[in-house]
Amino acid sequence: MDKGKILIVDDDPIVRDVLSDILCSVGGYTTDVAFDGFDGIEKIKSNEYDIVFTYLTMPRLNGMDLLKESKRINPLIPIVVITAYSTMDNAINAMKEGASDFITKPFKIDTVTSIAERILGEKRFLGRLATKNDYEASMGRLNSELFKRLQEIAILQTISTELDAIYDNRQIYERIVEMASRLLMAYEVSFGIVEDSYLKIKKAIGVKETDIHIAGSIFENVIKSRQHFIASSGEVNPYTGTPLASPFFSLPFIINNEVFGILNLSRKADTTAFSEDEISLALTFAKKAALRIENNALYEVFYNNLVNTLKSLVMSIEARDVYTKNHSERDTHYALQIAEVMNIAEEEKDAIRFGGYLHDIGKIGVRDTVLLKPGKLTDEEMAEIRMHPVIGDNIIKPIRFFPLERELILHHHERFDGNGYPDRLEGDKISLIARILAVADAYDAMTSSRPYREARTHEFAIEELKRCSNTHFDGEVVRAFLQTATGRGEKYGA
């Protein structure tokens, strides 16, 4: 069945052939081609086309001029412009001139077909309204359709916002099942990961969380085709092996052109089949969720690589001074013990895990003659040492993902009474994680050897922390430290 007629205008015969092949073979459309803008205009004048795809950069008559002339001939004809990444501004300008969409070279098959499908769907919808004789009834249908679309947009926007706030893919696996159930009002929803010939269900509503063998099931069709699939009533239920009582809708989650997960929905609340609108809505949701999962995975790889790089830098700094070897690691360990006692938020604990390890990274900017000096430092040398929090903050500043970590790095030498450095903050103007690290840092400094003195005893360090409570240190943080294993628990509690 012919789905529509599309004109392709491009001076490159290879591009014309490839695009025509995609739209004909994959999309099921009839295509016509024009070798430049003038040829395209002549064909638009003498033929009816549902969509025109045109390249922007062509000799004789470019794509932008073709767009303007086509709109003069037929204001309703949809134009999709083709451009390269290097000329994206031209595509944006074309959209301002009335283009319906744009694609970039090299283009993806699913991008081309989805754009054509969306544009023709909108044309069919408007065409149905235009053929109605009853104006009031037509306007009522239009308002109903618009209200429905606005509801769908609002739901997708809410879901998109929710997904963007989740950085743990395990949480996303759980949330997308709830979201999909809400989106399509389905009683049975599951999401599984494709692994070792099984669909391993990670979260389910209304069905059992289990591993389902893929071979011979509808999941095999979904994976092979990389397309959604709807099993009709009476076909085999992949959960139970019994006949389905209602349609079963499976959507692939795709990364790098491979299906890594499948979302399944069945038993709609209204007992009807899945409509075209619902299928389209579900596919949009699946693409958004898959992209979020992919971004999280990429972020995790990037984050781990970044952390490892920065940790290597810290290790190189500590290697300069045998007296402070593993100092940052110990500080982080002590600070996390305090954080557990104080029951602070997970986000703040994560900041301690990363920022605690990096809190002295600024010492890379301090000269060895100052950093390793065995005697008393001069005022000038002390000023240089006190610059290390600022240097550390400047190192981390370009990495915009770590606002809490930056506070910890910059302010771990502030004092509770306002006599610290570099900003002389006091009290709760100093972030809690910086106050926590200040106590951990001081304890480790006292109980570790330095070029100018031997390590102090645990008992000495504890008494010093108590003595300096509410002046140098936050008294509440000190009391929390005394309850930790390092602080020896309640023995030294206040």
C-alpha positions as CSV (number, residue, x, y, z in Angstrom):
1,M,0.0,0.0,0.0
2,D,1.4,3.4,-1.0
3,K,1.9,5.6,2.1
4,G,2.6,8.8,0.2
5,K,4.6,10.5,-2.5
6,I,7.9,12.2,-1.7
7,L,10.2,14.4,-3.8
8,I,13.9,14.3,-3.2
9,V,15.9,17.3,-4.5
10,D,19.7,17.0,-4.3
11,D,22.5,17.6,-6.8
12,D,24.4,14.5,-5.5
13,P,23.1,11.4,-7.2
14,I,24.4,9.1,-4.4
15,V,22.5,11.0,-1.8
16,R,19.4,11.0,-4.0
17,D,19.6,7.2,-4.4
18,V,20.3,6.5,-0.8
19,L,17.5,8.6,0.5
20,S,15.1,7.3,-2.1
21,D,16.0,3.7,-1.2
22,I,15.4,4.4,2.5
23,L,12.0,6.0,1.9
24,C,10.9,3.3,-0.6
25,S,12.3,0.1,0.9
26,V,12.0,0.9,4.6
27,G,9.3,3.6,4.7
28,G,7.0,2.2,2.0
29,Y,6.7,5.6,0.2
30,T,6.8,6.4,-3.5
31,T,9.6,8.7,-4.4
32,D,10.5,11.1,-7.2
33,V,13.9,12.8,-7.6
34,A,15.1,16.2,-8.9
35,F,18.8,16.9,-9.7
36,D,18.8,20.5,-8.6
37,G,16.5,23.3,-7.3
38,F,15.2,24.4,-10.7
39,D,14.3,20.8,-11.6
40,G,12.6,20.5,-8.2
41,I,10.4,23.6,-8.7
42,E,9.3,22.3,-12.1
43,K,8.3,19.0,-10.6
44,I,6.5,20.7,-7.7
45,K,4.5,22.7,-10.3
46,S,3.4,19.7,-12.3
47,N,2.9,17.0,-9.5
48,E,1.3,16.5,-6.1
49,Y,3.8,15.6,-3.4
50,D,3.1,14.9,0.2
51,I,6.7,15.9,1.3
52,V,9.7,17.4,-0.3
53,F,13.3,16.6,1.0
54,T,15.8,19.2,-0.3
55,Y,19.5,19.7,0.1
56,L,20.3,23.3,1.1
57,T,23.6,23.8,-0.8
58,M,23.0,23.3,-4.6
59,P,24.1,25.1,-7.7
60,R,21.7,27.3,-9.8
61,L,18.9,27.3,-7.2
62,N,19.8,26.5,-3.6
63,G,17.5,24.8,-1.0
64,M,16.5,28.0,0.8
65,D,15.3,29.6,-2.5
66,L,13.5,26.3,-3.4
67,L,11.8,26.4,0.0
68,K,10.5,30.0,-0.5
69,E,9.4,29.3,-4.1
70,S,7.7,26.0,-3.1
71,K,5.8,27.8,-0.3
72,R,4.6,30.4,-2.9
73,I,3.4,27.6,-5.2
74,N,1.8,25.5,-2.4
75,P,1.9,27.1,1.1
76,L,0.8,23.7,2.7
77,I,3.6,21.5,1.2
78,P,5.9,20.2,3.9
79,I,9.6,20.8,3.2
80,V,12.4,18.9,5.0
81,V,15.8,20.4,4.5
82,I,19.0,18.3,4.3
83,T,22.2,19.8,5.7
84,A,25.6,19.0,7.1
85,Y,26.7,19.4,10.8
86,S,28.9,22.3,9.7
87,T,26.0,24.3,8.3
88,M,23.4,23.7,11.1
89,D,22.7,27.5,11.2
90,N,21.3,27.2,7.7
91,A,18.9,24.5,8.8
92,I,17.7,26.7,11.7
93,N,17.2,29.6,9.3
94,A,15.2,27.2,7.0
95,M,13.0,26.3,9.9
96,K,12.3,30.0,10.5
97,E,11.3,30.3,6.8
98,G,8.7,27.5,7.1
99,A,10.6,24.2,6.8
100,S,8.8,21.4,8.7
101,D,12.0,19.7,9.9
102,F,15.7,19.0,8.9
103,I,18.1,16.1,8.8
104,T,21.9,16.1,8.8
105,K,24.3,14.2,6.7
106,P,25.2,11.4,7.2
107,F,21.5,10.6,8.1
108,K,20.1,7.7,10.0
109,I,17.4,5.5,8.6
110,D,15.1,5.7,11.6
111,T,15.5,9.5,11.6
112,V,14.4,9.8,8.0
113,T,11.4,7.5,8.3
114,S,10.2,8.9,11.6
115,I,10.2,12.4,10.2
116,A,8.3,11.3,7.2
117,E,5.8,9.4,9.3
118,R,5.3,12.3,11.7
119,I,4.7,14.8,8.9
120,L,2.3,12.6,7.0
121,G,0.4,11.8,10.2
122,E,-0.2,15.5,10.8
123,K,-1.3,16.0,7.2
124,R,-3.8,13.1,7.5
125,F,-5.2,14.5,10.7
126,L,-5.7,18.0,9.2
127,G,-7.1,16.4,6.1
128,R,-9.7,14.6,8.0
129,L,-10.9,17.8,9.6
130,A,-10.9,19.7,6.3
131,T,-13.3,17.2,4.7
132,K,-16.0,17.6,7.3
133,N,-19.0,19.6,6.4
134,D,-20.2,20.2,9.9
135,Y,-18.1,23.1,11.1
136,E,-19.1,22.9,14.7
137,A,-18.6,19.2,14.9
138,S,-15.2,19.6,13.2
139,M,-14.1,22.3,15.7
140,G,-15.3,20.1,18.5
141,R,-13.2,17.2,17.2
142,L,-10.2,19.6,16.7
143,N,-10.5,20.9,20.3
144,S,-10.8,17.3,21.6
145,E,-7.7,16.3,19.6
146,L,-5.7,19.4,20.8
147,F,-6.7,18.8,24.4
148,K,-5.6,15.2,24.1
149,R,-2.3,16.2,22.5
150,L,-1.7,18.8,25.3
151,Q,-2.3,16.1,27.9
152,E,0.2,13.8,26.2
153,I,2.8,16.6,26.0
154,A,2.3,17.5,29.6
155,I,2.7,13.8,30.7
156,L,5.8,13.4,28.5
157,Q,7.3,16.6,29.9
158,T,6.7,15.5,33.4
159,I,8.2,12.1,32.7
160,S,11.2,13.7,30.9
161,T,11.8,15.9,33.9
162,E,11.6,12.9,36.2
163,L,14.0,10.8,34.1
164,D,16.5,13.6,33.8
165,A,16.8,13.8,37.6
166,I,17.8,10.1,37.9
167,Y,21.5,9.2,37.4
168,D,21.3,5.6,38.7
169,N,20.1,3.2,35.9
170,R,18.8,0.7,38.5
171,Q,16.4,3.4,39.7
172,I,15.4,4.2,36.1
173,Y,14.6,0.5,35.5
174,E,12.1,0.8,38.4
175,R,10.7,4.2,37.5
176,I,10.1,3.5,33.8
177,V,7.7,0.6,34.7
178,E,5.7,2.9,36.9
179,M,5.8,5.7,34.3
180,A,4.7,3.4,31.5
181,S,1.8,2.0,33.5
182,R,0.7,5.6,34.2
183,L,1.2,6.7,30.6
184,L,-0.9,3.9,28.9
185,M,-3.0,2.9,31.9
186,A,-1.9,-0.7,31.8
187,Y,-2.2,-3.2,34.7
188,E,0.7,-5.4,33.6
189,V,4.0,-3.7,32.9
190,S,7.6,-5.0,33.0
191,F,11.1,-4.0,32.0
192,G,13.9,-6.4,31.4
193,I,17.5,-6.5,30.3
194,V,18.6,-8.8,27.4
195,E,21.4,-11.0,28.8
196,D,22.6,-14.5,28.1
197,S,19.6,-15.5,25.9
198,Y,17.1,-14.3,28.6
199,L,15.1,-11.3,29.2
200,K,15.9,-10.6,32.9
201,I,13.0,-8.7,34.4
202,K,14.3,-5.9,36.6
203,K,11.0,-4.5,37.6
204,A,7.4,-5.5,37.1
205,I,3.8,-4.5,38.0
206,G,1.1,-7.1,37.9
207,V,3.4,-9.9,36.8
208,K,6.2,-11.9,38.3
209,E,9.8,-10.6,38.2
210,T,11.7,-13.5,36.6
211,D,14.0,-14.5,33.8
212,I,12.2,-15.3,30.5
213,H,13.9,-17.4,27.8
214,I,14.0,-15.3,24.6
215,A,14.1,-18.0,21.9
216,G,10.6,-18.7,20.5
217,S,9.0,-15.8,22.3
218,I,7.8,-12.5,20.9
219,F,10.9,-11.0,22.4
220,E,12.9,-12.8,19.7
221,N,11.0,-10.8,17.1
222,V,11.5,-7.5,18.9
223,I,15.3,-8.1,19.1
224,K,15.7,-9.3,15.5
225,S,13.7,-6.5,14.0
226,R,14.6,-3.8,16.5
227,Q,11.0,-2.7,16.2
228,H,8.0,-2.8,18.5
229,F,5.7,-5.8,18.4
230,I,2.1,-6.3,19.5
231,A,0.9,-9.9,20.1
232,S,-2.8,-10.4,19.7
233,S,-5.2,-12.1,22.1
234,G,-4.8,-15.9,21.9
235,E,-1.1,-15.8,21.1
236,V,1.4,-17.2,23.7
237,N,1.9,-15.1,26.8
238,P,5.6,-14.9,27.3
239,Y,5.1,-14.7,31.1
240,T,3.0,-17.8,31.5
241,G,3.1,-19.8,28.3
242,T,-0.7,-19.7,28.2
243,P,-2.9,-17.9,25.6
244,L,-3.0,-14.1,26.0
245,A,-6.3,-12.6,27.2
246,S,-5.4,-9.2,25.8
247,P,-2.9,-7.6,23.4
248,F,0.7,-7.7,24.6
249,F,2.9,-4.6,23.6
250,S,6.7,-5.0,23.6
251,L,9.0,-2.0,22.9
252,P,12.8,-2.3,22.3
253,F,15.3,-0.1,24.2
254,I,18.1,0.5,21.7
255,I,21.7,1.7,22.2
256,N,24.2,1.6,19.3
257,N,21.6,-0.1,17.1
258,E,21.4,-3.1,19.6
259,V,18.4,-4.0,21.7
260,F,19.6,-4.0,25.3
261,G,16.2,-4.0,27.1
262,I,12.5,-4.5,26.4
263,L,9.5,-2.8,28.0
264,N,6.2,-4.8,28.0
265,L,2.7,-3.6,28.5
266,S,-0.6,-5.5,28.6
267,R,-4.1,-5.5,30.2
268,K,-5.1,-1.9,29.5
269,A,-7.6,-0.5,32.0
270,D,-10.1,0.3,29.3
271,T,-9.7,-3.3,27.8
272,T,-9.2,-1.8,24.3
273,A,-6.4,-2.5,21.9
274,F,-3.4,-0.2,21.7
275,S,-4.3,2.7,19.4
276,E,-1.9,4.4,17.0
277,D,-1.7,7.4,19.3
278,E,-0.8,5.2,22.3
279,I,1.8,3.3,20.3
280,S,3.4,6.6,19.1
281,L,3.3,8.0,22.7
282,A,4.9,4.8,24.0
283,L,7.6,4.8,21.4
284,T,8.5,8.4,22.2
285,F,8.7,7.5,25.9
286,A,10.9,4.5,25.1
287,K,13.3,6.6,23.1
288,K,13.6,9.2,25.8
289,A,14.1,6.6,28.5
290,A,16.7,4.7,26.4
291,L,18.6,7.9,25.8
292,R,18.6,8.6,29.5
293,I,20.0,5.2,30.3
294,E,22.6,5.6,27.6
295,N,23.6,9.0,28.9
296,N,23.9,7.6,32.4
297,A,26.1,4.8,31.2
298,L,28.3,7.3,29.3
299,Y,28.4,9.6,32.3
300,E,29.5,6.8,34.6
301,V,32.3,5.9,32.3
302,F,33.4,9.5,32.0
303,Y,33.0,10.0,35.7
304,N,35.1,7.0,36.6
305,N,37.8,7.9,34.1
306,L,37.9,11.5,35.5
307,V,38.0,10.3,39.1
308,N,40.8,7.9,38.3
309,T,42.8,10.6,36.5
310,L,42.4,13.0,39.4
311,K,43.2,10.3,42.0
312,S,46.4,9.6,40.0
313,L,47.2,13.3,40.3
314,V,46.6,13.3,44.0
315,M,48.8,10.2,44.4
316,S,51.6,12.0,42.5
317,I,51.3,14.9,44.9
318,E,51.4,12.7,48.0
319,A,54.3,10.8,46.6
320,R,56.3,14.0,46.9
321,D,55.9,13.8,50.6
322,V,56.4,10.4,52.3
323,Y,55.0,11.8,55.5
324,T,51.5,12.4,53.9
325,K,51.2,9.3,51.9
326,N,47.6,8.0,51.8
327,H,46.6,11.1,53.8
328,S,43.6,12.0,51.5
329,E,42.3,8.4,51.6
330,R,42.4,8.3,55.4
331,D,40.7,11.7,55.6
332,T,37.9,10.5,53.3
333,H,37.5,7.4,55.4
334,Y,37.2,9.3,58.7
335,A,34.9,11.9,57.1
336,L,32.5,9.2,55.9
337,Q,32.4,7.7,59.4
338,I,31.3,11.1,60.7
339,A,28.8,11.5,57.9
340,E,27.2,8.1,58.9
341,V,26.8,9.2,62.5
342,M,25.3,12.5,61.4
343,N,23.0,10.8,58.9
344,I,23.6,13.4,56.2
345,A,22.2,13.1,52.7
346,E,23.6,10.6,50.2
347,E,24.4,13.4,47.8
348,E,26.7,14.9,50.5
349,K,28.3,11.5,51.2
350,D,29.1,11.2,47.5
351,A,30.7,14.6,47.6
352,I,32.9,13.5,50.5
353,R,33.9,10.3,48.6
354,F,35.1,12.3,45.7
355,G,36.0,15.7,47.2
356,G,37.6,14.2,50.2
357,Y,40.1,12.4,48.1
358,L,40.8,15.6,46.2
359,H,40.8,18.1,48.9
360,D,44.6,18.7,48.8
361,I,44.9,18.6,45.0
362,G,45.9,22.3,45.1
363,K,49.2,21.4,46.7
364,I,50.4,20.6,43.2
365,G,50.9,24.4,43.0
366,V,53.1,24.5,46.2
367,R,56.9,24.3,45.8
368,D,58.6,21.3,47.3
369,T,60.9,23.6,49.3
370,V,57.8,24.8,51.1
371,L,55.8,21.7,51.2
372,L,58.6,19.5,52.5
373,K,60.3,22.1,54.7
374,P,61.3,20.5,58.0
375,G,61.4,23.7,60.0
376,K,59.1,26.6,60.7
377,L,57.6,28.3,57.7
378,T,58.1,32.0,57.0
379,D,55.0,34.3,56.6
380,E,55.5,34.2,52.8
381,E,55.8,30.4,52.8
382,M,52.7,30.1,55.0
383,A,50.8,32.3,52.6
384,E,51.8,30.0,49.7
385,I,50.6,26.9,51.6
386,R,47.3,28.6,52.4
387,M,46.7,29.1,48.7
388,H,46.3,25.4,48.1
389,P,42.5,25.4,48.6
390,V,42.1,28.2,46.0
391,I,44.4,26.4,43.6
392,G,42.4,23.1,44.1
393,D,39.1,24.9,43.5
394,N,40.5,26.4,40.3
395,I,41.6,22.9,39.1
396,I,38.1,21.5,39.7
397,K,36.1,24.6,38.6
398,P,36.0,23.8,34.8
399,I,34.4,20.5,35.6
400,R,30.9,21.8,36.3
401,F,29.5,18.6,37.7
402,F,30.9,19.0,41.2
403,P,29.5,22.1,43.1
404,L,29.5,20.4,46.5
405,E,33.0,18.9,46.0
406,R,34.3,22.4,45.2
407,E,32.9,23.8,48.5
408,L,34.7,21.0,50.4
409,I,38.0,21.6,48.5
410,L,37.9,25.4,48.9
411,H,36.7,25.6,52.6
412,H,38.2,22.6,54.4
413,H,40.6,25.0,56.2
414,E,37.9,27.4,57.4
415,R,37.5,27.7,61.1
416,F,34.2,27.6,63.0
417,D,35.0,30.9,64.7
418,G,35.8,32.6,61.3
419,N,39.6,32.7,61.7
420,G,40.3,30.2,59.0
421,Y,41.2,30.6,55.3
422,P,40.8,31.4,52.4
423,D,37.4,33.3,52.9
424,R,37.2,33.6,56.8
425,L,33.8,32.0,56.8
426,E,32.2,31.1,60.2
427,G,29.6,28.8,61.7
428,D,27.1,27.3,59.3
429,K,28.3,29.6,56.5
430,I,30.8,26.9,56.1
431,S,29.2,23.9,54.3
432,L,28.6,20.9,56.6
433,I,30.8,18.6,54.5
434,A,33.7,21.0,54.8
435,R,33.2,21.2,58.6
436,I,33.2,17.4,58.6
437,L,36.4,17.1,56.6
438,A,38.1,19.8,58.7
439,V,37.8,17.5,61.8
440,A,38.9,14.4,59.8
441,D,41.8,16.3,58.4
442,A,42.9,17.6,61.7
443,Y,42.8,14.2,63.4
444,D,44.9,12.6,60.6
445,A,47.4,15.5,60.7
446,M,47.9,15.1,64.4
447,T,48.2,11.3,64.3
448,S,50.6,11.3,61.3
449,S,54.3,12.1,61.3
450,R,55.4,15.4,59.7
451,P,58.9,16.6,58.6
452,Y,59.0,18.8,61.7
453,R,57.5,16.4,64.3
454,E,56.6,12.8,65.1
455,A,53.0,11.6,65.1
456,R,50.9,12.4,68.2
457,T,48.9,9.8,70.0
458,H,45.2,9.1,69.5
459,E,44.5,10.4,73.0
460,F,46.3,13.6,72.4
461,A,44.4,14.2,69.1
462,I,41.0,13.5,70.8
463,E,41.7,16.0,73.6
464,E,42.8,18.6,71.1
465,L,39.7,18.2,69.1
466,K,37.6,18.6,72.3
467,R,39.6,21.7,73.3
468,C,39.1,23.3,70.0
469,S,35.3,22.5,69.7
470,N,33.2,25.5,68.7
471,T,36.3,27.6,68.0
472,H,38.4,25.8,65.4
473,F,35.9,23.0,64.8
474,D,32.1,22.6,64.8
475,G,31.4,21.1,68.2
476,E,28.6,18.9,66.8
477,V,30.9,17.4,64.2
478,V,33.5,16.7,66.9
479,R,30.9,14.9,69.0
480,A,29.9,12.8,66.0
481,F,33.6,11.9,65.3
482,L,33.9,10.7,68.9
483,Q,31.1,8.2,68.3
484,T,32.9,6.7,65.3
485,A,35.1,3.6,65.3
486,T,38.2,5.8,64.7
487,G,37.1,8.1,67.6
488,R,36.8,4.9,69.7
489,G,33.0,5.1,70.1
490,E,31.3,6.2,73.3
491,K,34.5,6.0,75.4
492,Y,35.4,9.5,74.5
493,G,31.8,10.8,73.9
494,A,30.8,14.1,75.2
